[in-house]
Amino acid sequence: MQEELVSAEPVRFFAPPTSASGVFSGWLGVYLDTSGTHSVNWGEIAAIVEDACRHAAPKALVSDLDDRSR
């Protein structure tokens, strides 16, 4: 997803540099100081964060989140 968003909208998204220990590998950076047609869409950011949490969280936690949203 990182690669897709960065290449599609480099004005809004970036790939943070990976540290020597691998921190930030695959992370998605978001420019928060954009305006006009490139302004931050907080609904989109919320969806990206939720998707990332679902990807990284234990299955039981994701299941609990699904149960609460019903």
HUTATA-V148530 format. One record per backbone hydrogen bond with DSSP energy under -1.0 kcal/mol. CO is the residue of the C=O (numbers start at 1). NH is the residue of the N-H. Records with the same first field share a line. If there is no record, write none. Layout:
# HUTATA-V148530
CO = NH + NH
This chain:
# HUTATA-V148530
1 = 5
2 = 6
3 = 7
4 = 8
5 = 9
9 = 12 + 13
12 = 31
14 = 29
19 = 22
22 = 25
23 = 19
24 = 27
29 = 14
35 = 38
36 = 39
41 = 45
42 = 46
43 = 47
44 = 48
45 = 49
46 = 50
47 = 51
48 = 52
49 = 53
50 = 54
51 = 55
52 = 56
53 = 57
58 = 62
59 = 63
60 = 64
61 = 65
62 = 66
63 = 67
64 = 68
65 = 69
